[in-house]
């Protein structure tokens, strides 16, 4: 139930910008193989293909995406501290994606 609530919060954050100030939400190309990941001090929790971190460090969005993709796999969308990564940024991010 707790994971379901996390996924629901992450999904609503994508549409409402609830994580805009300090958090991040991403959607993976395939379901995450791990339910959680700590990356640069941020705790990412994943349910299916959606992962969220309520608080993240202030890094350049492309760098942050590459670091997470290297651990979790290809990313379809990435919202980091209120900024959405564009198509070119996603393509660059996925060069680091874990196979």
Buried (B, 14 or more C-beta within 10 A) or exposed (E): EEEEEBBEBBBEBBEEBBBEEBBBBBBBEEEBEEEEBEBEEBEBBBBEBBBBBBEBEEBEBBEBBBBBBBBBBBBEEBBBBBBBBEEEBBEBBBEBBEE
